């Protein structure tokens, strides 16, 4: 490789690194503004309520159906694994712990990124492409305060609620398969679950995870829409980046949070 090729390679690497650092700086500034605008956003709670309905209620169908079938599969697979060791009575405990600790927050966040995250990115990106955000700035209306902040907190509030629904429906699905279809004792199913699931350590950690995932997924969706190029192709690329980045961030944060929560 010639000296000029190495120089060009280093220049391209430096240009790409500078671009990523600039993007991280913009993201940090946007997050700081959203946090500063928390008080003003909650003073107009009607805007946040509308976003909770838009993001949460419209995602409820896919969350419910997915949670039910995840509970079916989890109950079936867990029964066959526990039966090998003569512990089929612990089916309810295994299903509940798997859902409230891991599957509930993680799968809900991934579904939320694919359903609500893409909707947020497309909505903000189309508003930017249609110069609606620029028009608001011309009228001395802060688009971050009026548009982004209510959507951010709406997504943050909706995520734990959806995760709770997913886990509850998944437990019902495990009960249907284990008790009604296979014949596990119903009393053992519920008593083992009640005795083994700790409210603070298990359910509380799941709530913390879903809250962190809600902040992450919603912010990525808003940032990608806010920084998207004002063209149809730019909005399409921003929507794709939302799904990819949000999914990777959820999986990475799940590992970090699990290591921190259950290693203490």
N, C-alpha and C positions, 0 to 999 in steps of 0.2 A: 504494500500500500504506500502510495507516494505521500510526500509531506503535505501537498495541497489537499489530498483526500482526507487525511487526518484532521487538517485544519477545518475543512468543511463539516466533518462529522462533529467535531467539538463545538463548532458554531451552531449547528442544528440542535445539539444536545442542550447547549446553553439557552438557546431561544425557547425550546420546549420547556425547560425547567423554569425560566422566567415567566412564561405564560401560565404554568400551573401555580407558581407562587402568587402571581397576580390574582388568579381566580380564587385561591384560598384567602387572600386578603379581602377581596370583595365579599366572599362568603362570611368571613368573620365580622366584617362591618355590618352586613345585613342582619346577622344573628344578634349582634349587639343592639341594633335599632329595634328589632322585634322585642327583645327583652325590655328595653327602655319603654317601649310603648305598651307594656302589659297593663298598666293602670288605665290609660285612656281606652284601651280596647275593651276592658271589662266594664268600664262605665257605660259603654254602649253594648250591653250584653245581647241585645236583640240580634246584632250582626253575627255574634259568635253562635247564638242559638240556631240561626238559619244555616250556618255552615256545619254545625253538628248534625242537623237534619239531612243536609245535602250529602255529607261525607259518610255519616254513620248509617242513616236509615236506608240510603240507596245501596250500601254495601251489606246490609243485613241478610239479604237472601243468599248471596254467595257464601257468606260466613256461616250461616246456619246449615246450609246443605253440605258444605265442606266439613264442618265440625261433625255432623251426623255420620258421614261416611268414614271419616278418620276414626271416630269412635267404634264403628263397626269393625274396621280392619284391625284396630288396636286390640279390641276385645277378643277377636278371633285368634290373632297371632299370640297374644299374651296367654290365652288359655292353653294353647298347645305347648308353649314353653313351660308354663307352670305345672301342667299335668305331668310332665316328665319327672318332676321332683315331688309330686304329691302335694302341691301347694295351690291347687286351683281355687281354694277359698280366698286367697289373696288377690284374686283378679280385680276386684274393685279398687283395692289400694294401688295396684300397679297402674291401672288405667287413670285414676285420679292424679297420681303423682306425675305421670308422663304428660298429662294435659296441662295441669296448672303450673308445672315447673318449666316445661320446654315447648311442647307442641302448640299449646294455646297461644302464647305470646308470639312465637316465631312464625307459625303458619298464618296467623292473623295478620302479622306485619307484612308478610310476603303478598298475601291476597290484597291487603290494603294498598300496598305499593302499586299492584297491577290494576286495581279498580279506581281507588280514590286519588292516588298519586298521579297517575296519568291524566285524570280529569282535571286536577289542579294545574298541572303543567300546561296542558292544552288550553285551558281557560285563560291563564295569565299570558301565555304566549300569543294567543289570538287577540287579546286585548292590546298587547304591545304591537302586534302587526297591524291592527286597525287604528293605531295611534290614539287609543282611548287613554292610556296612561299619560301620554304627552299632553293630551287635552286637559286632563285633571291637573297636571302641573301648571299649565297655562292659567287655570282658574284658581291657583294657589291652594290646591287640595293635594295633600301628601298621599301618593298612592300606596306607600308602605303602611301608613296608618289606616287608611280607609279600605284597602283591598287585601294586603298581605297579612296584617296582624290578626284580623278576625278569622281568616282561613287557617292561620298557623295554630291558634289556640283551639279552634274547632276540631282540627285533626288531632291535636294532643289530647283533648278530652274524649274524643270518639274512640281512640284506639284502645284504652283499657276497658271501656264498655263492650266493645266488640270482642276483645279477648275473653272477657268473662262469659259472654254468650257462647263463644266457640267452645270453651272448656265445659260449660254446663251441658250443651247439646252433645258434645263428645262423650261425656259421662253417661248420658242417657242412651247414646248409641252402644256403648260398652255394656250397659245393663240389658238392653234388648238382646244383644247377641249372647251374653254370658248366662243370663237368667232365663229369658223366655225361649231362646233357641237351643242352647246347649244343656241347660238344666242345673247351673250352679245355684247353690242355696242363696236365696235372696237376703236372708238375715246375715249370712256370712259376708256377702258382697258389700252391704252397706255398713255393717259393724266394723269390718276391717278397714274400710275407707275412713270412717269416722275416728277410729282409734289411731290410725297411722298418719293422717294428713294434719300437719301443724298449720294453724292459721297464719302465724307471723312468718315462720321460716319458709313454708312452701307457697301458700297463697300470696303472702306479702311480697316474696321475691318475684313471683309471676307478675304482680301488679307493677312493681318497679321496672321490670323488664319491658312490659307493654308501654309504660310511660316513656321510657328512654327510646323505644322503637318509634313511638308516635312522634316525638320531637325530631328524630332523625329523618324518618320517611317524609314527614310533612315539610320540613325545612328543605330537603333535597328537591322535592317537587316544586316548591315555590321558587327556590333559587334558580333551578333550570328553566322554569318558565319566565322568570324576571330577566334572566340574562340571555334568553334565546334570541337568535337573529330574527328580525322582523320580516320573515318570509315563510311561506308554507313549508318549504324544505327545512328551514331552521326550527320551526315548531315541531316537525316530525322527528328530527334528530334529538331535540331536547326531551321529547316524550320517551324516546328509546333510552336515552341516558338516564332518565329518572328510574326506570325499571331496573336497569343494570346496576347503577350505583346504589340505589336503595336496597336491593336484594343483597349485594355484597356487604354493605354496611350493617345490615341486620344480622347476617351470619357471623361477621367478625365481632360485632358487639355482643352477640349471644355467648360466644366463647369467653370473651373478657369478663362479662358479668357473671357467668357461671363459675369461672375460676375465682372471682372475688367473693361471691356469695357463699359458696359451699366449701371453700378452703379455710374459712375462719373457724 
